[in-house]
Amino acid sequence: MRVPGFQALHPRTPLLVLLAAVLAATVAPVQSQTAIPHRIVSLVPAVTEMLFAMGAGRGVVGVSSYDAFPAEARALPKVGALVDPDFERILTLRPNLVVVYGSQDELIGRLARARIATFRYRHAGLADITATIRELGDRVGRADEAHRLARGIEGEIDAIRQVVGKERRPSTLLILVREPGTLRGLYASAAVGFMHDMLIAAGGADVLQDVARENLQVSVEVLLARAPEVIVEVYPSGGWTPERIARERAVWAALPALPAVRSGRIHILADDRLLIPGPRVAEAIRLLAETLHPKVRAR
């Protein structure tokens, strides 16, 4: 999701391309069949994290421009990303499996002509994260480890649901993008996709629950009509000082009629875990739950 002439709050604006790829996807992963790979290139940060989490990281020989976790991935050769994959660079790494976005038709075709297998990734809701982990594990010969990892993540999420399930759900608006220092260019998570699912699992009530889209540009009029009790802005980590957070939170004072503003429940969370639908998703949901239900955290 790129808006012409728009600058995101986070200085590393290209990361919005990664967020857009995550939010724009709509179906579960599809993979081509081949022998167990031992040289893997991943253009998808979420899948890179999955590979390392299931113990297949030693076979990863190249990653996307936006891979930052785990630390081992940062040191690997970079091969572009969703909109700028470097086919020649990928070839030099001699992969026998390339993880691609399902929308990268041109790259997929070129890899097919080069007889290089692909794992085609698309993402939808929260449940598809662990489904992807299981399918990926089966594909790379790490089935036991992947299934164990997926069960652990699901168990952690279920435990969070049980705790927050006893609490009242505050009406919440999850902001993904806005222009710095203003309330212009607001985009929010709506009722489709893993961001919405994380909010619900964390014990929030989505004020855009009736909007069957992954994200929506939100006007001041919509804000006032929906009247969220809590506003949570989520951004990539890095560059967020306490002073900057305080300055951006203060922007909301321009709308004193909002319940979230009157109660001071405006939160800015700069944490990559909230934006990458990978194996750290339970940690992201816990962070959201603690933000929405501070009394639960204090227990």
KOLLOMI-106004 format. One record per residue (C-alpha): x, y, z; residue in one letter. Coordinates in steps of 0.5 Angstrom, whole numbers, plus 500, padded with zeros to 3 digits. Each point is the difference from the previous one (the first is absolute). Layout:
REM residues N
XYZA...
//
This chain:
REM residues 299
500500500M504506497R496507500V503505495P504505503G499497507F505499505Q499495506A502502507L505495500H507502497P501494496R494501495T502494496P497496505L493502498L501496494V501493505L494502504L496501493A502493498A498497506V493504501L498499492A501493500A494496501T501492499V504495503A507497498P501496494V506496498Q503497495S503493501Q507497500T505497504A502503507I504506498P507502504H501507497R494504501I499507498V494504503S497506498L495500505V502503507P495496504A502493497V507502501T498500507E497494500M505496497L505502505F495499506A499493497M508498500G500501492A504506500G507497499R497499493G498507498V505503496V497507498G494504503V496506498S502508501S496500506Y502494504D502502507A499494504F503496502P507503501A503495495E495502495A503507500R507497498A497496494L500503492P494504498K496499494V495505500G493500502A493500498L500505494V508500499D502492500P507500497D500494496F507499498E502501507R496494502I503496494L507501503T498497507L498494496R493498504P496494499N494504504L498507499V495503505V496505496V493504501Y495497496G499506496S507500497Q498497494D505502495E506498505L496493501I500499493G507502499R502495506L496494497A504501493R506500504A497493503R501503507I494498505A496505503T496501507F494505498R498504506Y493503501R497502507H494501503A498499507G503498506L499493500A503500493D507502504I500493503T498497494A505503496T505497505I498493499R500500493E507503500L502495504G498495496D503503494R507501503V501493504G498503507R493497501A501498507D503507502E495504496A494497503H503500507R501508499L493501497A497496506R504504505G498507497I493498499E500498508G503507502E494503496I495496503D503502507A499507498I493499498R498497506Q503505505V497506496V494497499G498501507K500508498E496505497R502501493R502508499P498502493S506501496T503503494L507497497L503506496I506497495L502507497V499507501R504506498E505502505P497506504G493500498T494496499L500500493R501494496G497495505L500492498Y497495505A499493500S493498499A497493501A504495495V507498501G505498506F500507502M493500502H500493503D506502504M496505503L494496502I505495503A503505504A493502503G498506496G493501496A502503493D496506499V501499492L497493501Q495501495D504502495V502493496A507503497R507499503E501508501N496506499L502508499Q497503506V497507500S499504506V493499499E501493500V504501507L494504503L495495498A503494502R503503507A505495502P502499507E507498498V504502494I506496499V505502495E505495498V507501496Y506497498P505500506S506505500G501508500G494500506W503504506T495502506P500507497E498498493R495496503I497505505A500505494R496496495E495498506R499507501A497501493V494496502W498506505A497503494A494496500L498500508P493497498A503493499L500496506P507497499A502508501V496501506R503494504S507501497G500493497R504502494I505495499H506500495I504493499L506500496A501492500D502496493D496494504R493503499L501501492L504493498I495494500P505495503G502496505P500506505R493501499V498498507A505505503E497505496A493498503I502500507R503508499L493502497L497496506A504504505E498506496T493499500L499497507H506503505P496498506K501492497V508502499R501502507A497494503R
//
